[in-house]
Amino acid sequence: MPAGEASGRGLAAYLLYPRPEAWAKAQVAPACFLLAASSTGDFGGWRRFGVLWLVLEFLLYAARYQWNDIRGAEADRLHAERRARSRLPAGPTALTAHRNVRLSRAVAALRVLAVLLIGAFCGLLRQVLLLGGAVFVIAVAYEFLRAGPARQPASPHRAASAQPIAVWLVVGLGYLVRGGLGLRMAGLPWGSLAMIAGLACVTSFGIMFVLLTWVLEATSYCVADSGGDWHARPELAAKPHLAALLRSLSRPLRPGRIPPGQATYCGTDRVLREDGRLAAPWNLALFAAAASGAVVGAALARPRPQAGGAVAVVCLAAVAAAAALLLAGSTSSARRWITTAACGPALSGAALLAGMARPAIACAPWLVIAGLYSAFRGWSYRDLVAPGPRLAAALRRPWPR
């Protein structure tokens, strides 16, 4: 049995926490809070931040994911990695599937009600209403753009139209909400350089993160024939935001029907490992995230105006952008990790030489951005989705006596 078929979750586990793989996204707001508070020294808002973070990630976003899974239930049921993805369980019959959908809707509604009750009880009703409004306005925009009418079927052979590009951009807004929560609760003013650069960084980082995930997911809709040519399965036509990303890969993708005979599943192919196309959409997002991350890192490191702080900030952004170019263009995993590791001390060293008060902070955004990027470049889609089910299966095994 393939790894992707090895395990699934029951309905109760799904309703408790719909997207286990979203734990990484949930760390964005705490990371921003800790980084900014380390600079401002303002940890006093940690209680309010903790409440709002739990509301955002475990109630609002959980309800939002349930909505997304309900809309995509049929496509998820047909996915090659359906068990590893752990989406809304369909059950053995159509009647069970409809029941599960109704239960998921009810639980999502209860989550929204819980948000309002917690906000009122904790004196944070205005804040939770703003967070809820932001999450669901972005969600509506995302679902509308994804479901928007396409004049022609999605194809990885044509240039990306405005529709998938708009979807790629909208997904970054959720990270803006997360980052804004963490930075603001740490005492950063909205109009400060650190706040503006921080919001640009988390938005670009979010786009990079999602596009790397999606390009790997796009491979799970492909099979390779005996000659090594790739063919897209028909289900990919309903996902233009994924299909358009395949154009930036170096794999030969042939139009037309999947050839008869044995075909190899492409979701286990580590397609990004030796692919160094600088103009790939995820690489463009990397450049923006690295440059803006260096600016927010320098701003939080507290440059001294009399020591040429503005020049130092520009220099650090240039160093990070140059390192991002090396990272994106590298076809070697070892070189990518060396670049990731070497640029961190370089940024902190430059901040120290520029007389910044907290030079260690200057490299933090770079290490997170480049570290995650380098990890993704070495993964396949199966690598990305399988660890959770494998861990769950291991925990269910009886302990050896």
ZIDA-V702268 format. One record per run of one state. SS is the DSSP state (2 for helix, 1 for strand, 0 for the rest). FROM is the first residue (numbers start at 1). LEN is the number of residues. Records with the same first field share a line. If there is no record, write none. Layout:
# ZIDA-V702268
SS=FROM-LEN + FROM-LEN
This chain:
# ZIDA-V702268
0=1-2 + 6-5 + 17-3 + 41-5 + 72-1 + 79-3 + 86-8 + 122-3 + 148-14 + 186-7 + 220-2 + 225-5 + 233-1 + 239-1 + 249-4 + 255-9 + 269-12 + 301-4 + 308-1 + 330-3 + 354-5 + 378-3 + 397-5
2=3-3 + 11-6 + 20-21 + 46-26 + 73-6 + 82-4 + 94-28 + 125-23 + 162-24 + 193-27 + 234-5 + 240-9 + 266-3 + 281-20 + 305-3 + 309-21 + 333-21 + 359-19 + 381-16
1=222-3 + 230-3 + 253-2 + 264-2
